[in-house]
Amino acid sequence: MAKKFLTSLIFHPEYPIRPRARKKMTLILDLDETLIHTTTSLRNDGLTYPDLHLEMTVKNGYLPLYVFIRPYLHTFLREVGKWYEVVLFTASERRYAETVVSRIDTSGVITRMFFRDSCTVEGPSHRPFYVKDLTIVRSDLSKVVIVDNSPIAYRMQPENALPCSTWEGDPSDTELLSLLPILSALQASTSDVRSVLSLRLTDRAGEDLGHTDHGPDQYQVHNFGSRYQ
């Protein structure tokens, strides 16, 4: 309901920004469970094939990482890259995120990346939450949209969020396609994205803030294989 309603309306880089990338607005994308799903095991059905196969170093050797790309991701990146400066902000570790992005964004749409060390850590040490302060990406928040499946990630600036559903491998998912009309309308006809995105807050007042995604922990990642080699 909120998405249909929104559709009807209407510097501090860790990575050097490319000259062509400074556009009118900035789109911040989460990684795990928003653009991809990563698991350490596969269903034994003979029908499940990951898009990427990586390995991480653990104490006693290596652990496989099977990465699935959300349906229509390449179409999504191609379109939003026309309208926005596209930035990745993930609670995952740098080595893992860099490896994955190098394989899923072969056209270089993502111009900057921020990792776990840029997040604010909250909650108990045994189960920390990673919160993203969007001002470290761009100080003018009137021009910033974040797409993230975890409400806790954008709790500092909820009025800048365009939430998306958590993706865990469903091949029939069309969430990324459904976001395109909203993102197109925001960049074309809105001077302050918060004036539109904040309207959805009353619709989601009761949502669970306890879900957070931050990828595999404590590893060295090795590129192992890909369906797109």
N, C-alpha and C positions, 0 to 999 in steps of 0.2 A: 504493500500500500504506500509506504513512504517513498519508494523508488518511483512509482507512477506519479506521485504528487510532485516530486522534485523534477521529474522530466518535463512536466507540464509548465513549470516556472522557467519560466524563462521563455653577514655572509662569512659563511664560515665553512668552506668546503674541506673535506678530508681529501677528496680527489680534485685536481684542477678542473674547472668547468671548461668545456669546449666553447670556443667563440660562437658557434652557431646555436648553442643550446639555451642562451638566455632569452626566454620567451616571456610572454605576458604573465603567465601563471606557472606555478610549480606543482607537479603531481608527485606525491610521495607514495611509493608502493612497498608493502610488506612482502616477505618472501614465503616462509613456510606456512602452509595451509591457506595461503592467499593465491600465490602463483604456482606453487609446487606442493607435492606431498612426498616426504622421504620416510622410508621405513628400513629396518634392518633384516626383514624377512619377507618372503613372498608366499602367497597362497599356493598350495600344492595342487593346482588345478590344470596346469599345463597351458593356461590361456592368458596368464598375467605376465606381461612383458614391460619392464621399466623403460623409460626413455633414456635414462642415464644409469650407469653402474659405476659407483665410486668405491673407494676403500678408505677406512680410517684406521690409524695406528692406535692400538690399545696395548695394555700392559703385556698381554701374552701373545701378541701378534697383530692380526688385522681383522676388522669387522666390516662386512659389506654394507654399503649404503645404496639402496635402490630408490631412484628419484623418478617420480611421475610428474609430467608437465600438465598443468590444468588445461582442459580443452579450450581452444581458440586463443591461447596465450599469444601466439605470434601475430595473429590478426589484431588483438588488443594492443600490443606494443606498437605495431605499425601505425595504428590510428591515433593513439594518444601522443605518439611522438611528433605528429603533425601540429598538435595544439599546445603541448606543454613541454616545459623542461621536466624530464622524468628522472627521479631520484629514488634509489633504493635505500630504505631504512629498516634494518632487520635486527632482531635480538640474537641472531646467530653469530657464531664466531667468524672472524674475517676470512680465514683460509677456506672454510667450507663455502661461505657465501660467494667469495670471488670465483671459486672453481665452478660452482653451479651457474652463476650469471654468465661466465665466459662461454658456457655451452648453450644457454637458453636465449641469450640476447646477442645473436651473431651479427646483427645489423648495428649494434652500438647505440641503441635508443637510450639506454640508461647512461647518464652522463656523470653521475656522482653516486657514491655509496657510503653509507654509515652503518656501523656494526654495533655489536653488544657493548663495546667500550664507550660508545656515545650515549648509551641509555642510562637512565636513572634507576638504580636498584631499590626496590621496596619489598616489604614483606620479610618473613623469616629466612634465615640463611639456608635452611634445608629446602625451602621452596620459594626462591625469590621471584619477584615480578619485575619485568623490565619495561619501563615507561619511556616513551619517546617525547622529548621536548622539541617540537617542530621549529622553534626559533633558531636552533643551531643550523638548520637547513636554510631558512630564509626568515629574516626578521619581520618582514611585512606579511603578516598572517592573512591579510585580506586576499592575498593571491596564492594561497596554499591549500591544497586538498590532499588528504591522506586516505588511501584505500587500504584497509586492514581488517582482518577477521576478528581481532582481539580488542574488545573495548578498553581493556586495561592499558593497552599500548598507547592510546591517545587520550588518556584521562586528563592530561594537563590542558588539552585544547579540543574538547569533544565537538565544539561547534565547527571545526574544520574537517570532520570525519565524514566520509562516505563509506559506511560499513558494508562488508560483503560477508557472505556465508563462509563457514569453514569448509575447506575442501579436503577430502581424504581419499581421493582416487576415483570418484564416480565418473565414468567415461561419458555419461549423458549430460553432464553439467553444462549450463550455458550462462553462468553468472557473469563472466567477463564480458560477454556480448551485451548482457542487459545493462551493464554500467556505461556503455559507450554513449547512448543518447543523453544521459545526465551530464557526463563529462563534456560532451560537445556543447550542450546548452550553457553550462557554467562558464566556459571560457569565451563563449561568443557574446553573451548578453548580461553578464554579472560583473559589477565592479568590485564587490566584496562577497566572496563565496560564503562567508558566514551568515549573511542575511538570508540565504536559502537553506544551507545545510543545517543551521540551528533549528529550523522548523521541525526537523524529524526527532528532536530530543524528547519531546513529550510523548511521541509514539513508542520510544524505546526506554522509557524511564525505569522499567523493571528488569532490564536485561542483566544477565550475569556478567560481573566484571572479573570473575575468577579465572577465565580461560586465557592462557598465554602460550604462544608458540615461539620456540627459540632454537629449533633444530638440534642435531646431535651435539653432545658436549665433549670437551676434552679430547681432541683428536688432531691428528695430522692427516689431511685428506690427499688421496692420490687419485688422479684420473685413471679409470680402469676401462671404461667402454661407453659407447653411446650408439643409439640407433641412428644418429645423425652424422656419424663419421664419414 
